[in-house]
Amino acid sequence: MGAVLRAGGISLRRLADRFGTPLYVYDAERIRRGVDRFASAFSSVPLLLAYAVKANGSLALLNRIGALGAGADIVSLGELRRVERAGIPAGRVIFSGVGKTERELEAGLRAGIHAFHAESQAEVDLLSRVAGRLGLPARLGLRLNPDVHSPTPFAYTRTGHAATKFGIPVREAEALYTARADDPNLHFVGVGVHIGSQIAEVAPYLEALDTVLGVVDRLLEGGIALEYVDLGGGFGVAYEADGALDLEALATRVVPEIRGRGLRLVLEPGRAIVGEAGLLLARVLYTKRVDAKHFIVTDASMTELLRPSHYGAFHRIRPVERRAGAPTVRADIVGPVCESGDFLARGRRIELPEPGDLLAVETVGAYGFAMASNYNGRPRPAEVLIEGGEAVLVRERESLEDLMRGETIPPLPGERDVRDKV
Ligand SMILES: *Cc1c(COP(=O)(O)O)cnc(C)c1O
């Protein structure tokens, strides 16, 4: 056995022994670097970094991201409550999403969030009514559908073209700003886009920026002055050698346009803050060979990490300790779930591990735990944060009792108490 892989200076073997597997491990230092990259690239404009909570809503991570000065981009009441619990000020919160309920609009207004991003005229109408009823004028922007075709690796993460459910077409949006400019319950403060996820090129952002600034300029001519533009999230990270977006190159093009107009810039990165900060530790249960094909069966599956089976996404997987003399094979690395779509990697070249060995699945900080499920009766895994050379359990592994919480077995009809019968 050679050197042991580490996270934040701590041996992954020791973490597995102490906390069990499957286990999510986050490095606070890498999260800080994720936030700093944005802060320094865009330091010459007023910036609200609204971290997209859906990428990873764990309270400890939200708390640390908020402590670095960031706000949050949320898409539900559940995320609003998380953000409040984690100590992120409501004044830094953007409420996005195509289907906000009346209850969610009300909660956002009462909390005093920075702004809602509305995605339809009907939502604007409802927001106005709720704001009027509460006597709390709503700060809002419209999410545009800029009809940008963003080159994301997967179809489900392209959100900027006309055929998706997201946003309002530009002409319609402009008409809506103008028509509702005098509504005393509405205060139009911004305009936003979000064109997709895991975008590695600058060009689609510039195309979207162009569209957004066109709207800003035309509204200003009509006497409507917005405070900010929001370019959304989607900034690519390095799952493989390439794939990371050049933030500096993006900033070089975006900053002068924003400064020239005296606007504030809002960005909504999720993956780019936490993606590279997380790994998933899995233990090998069995290996087997069917004809020429190797299978490595681990205790982590699609219920801990859905991205490979849902999107066909790639994650690097490395043995935590290398085994001298282990043959390199091409293997499917799979979990115990009863689906042939349950895999972490397919046809992957890897040094053949033995049962009991540990594997580290990398770049899983975003859309990893957040998409975990209980399918096949599997408790969701624990999460550990490494900070200052120490590992802290920030979410307990779910118990078997947790899996049945809230369920009841009603008595058979004939056995029910007569008082229940109406
Ligand atoms: C998902 C989402 C984001 C974050 O996307 P990443 O790819 O994680 O950066 C930002 N804004 C909105 C509106 C989103 O839906």
The ligand as an SDF file (V2000), in Angstrom:
LIG
                    3D

 15 15  0  0  0  0  0  0  0  0999 V2000
  -29.3760   26.1040  -10.9670 C   0  0  0  0  0  0  0  0  0  0  0  0
  -29.3680   27.5790  -11.0340 C   0  0  0  0  0  0  0  0  0  0  0  0
  -28.1920   28.2940  -10.8040 C   0  0  0  0  0  0  0  0  0  0  0  0
  -26.8570   27.6400  -10.5280 C   0  0  0  0  0  0  0  0  0  0  0  0
  -26.3620   26.8570  -11.5530 O   0  0  0  0  0  0  0  0  0  0  0  0
  -24.8460   26.2860  -11.4260 P   0  0  0  0  0  0  0  0  0  0  0  0
  -24.6430   25.5190  -12.6760 O   0  0  0  0  0  0  0  0  0  0  0  0
  -24.8140   25.4360  -10.2230 O   0  0  0  0  0  0  0  0  0  0  0  0
  -23.9570   27.4640  -11.3030 O   0  0  0  0  0  0  0  0  0  0  0  0
  -28.2580   29.6810  -10.8280 C   0  0  0  0  0  0  0  0  0  0  0  0
  -29.4260   30.3260  -11.0750 N   0  0  0  0  0  0  0  0  0  0  0  0
  -30.5800   29.6710  -11.2940 C   0  0  0  0  0  0  0  0  0  0  0  0
  -31.8060   30.4470  -11.5570 C   0  0  0  0  0  0  0  0  0  0  0  0
  -30.5870   28.2810  -11.2930 C   0  0  0  0  0  0  0  0  0  0  0  0
  -31.7330   27.6360  -11.5260 O   0  0  0  0  0  0  0  0  0  0  0  0
  1  2  1  0
  2  3  1  0
  2 14  2  0
  3  4  1  0
  3 10  2  0
  4  5  1  0
  5  6  1  0
  6  7  2  0
  6  8  1  0
  6  9  1  0
 10 11  1  0
 11 12  2  0
 12 13  1  0
 12 14  1  0
 14 15  1  0
M  END
$$$$
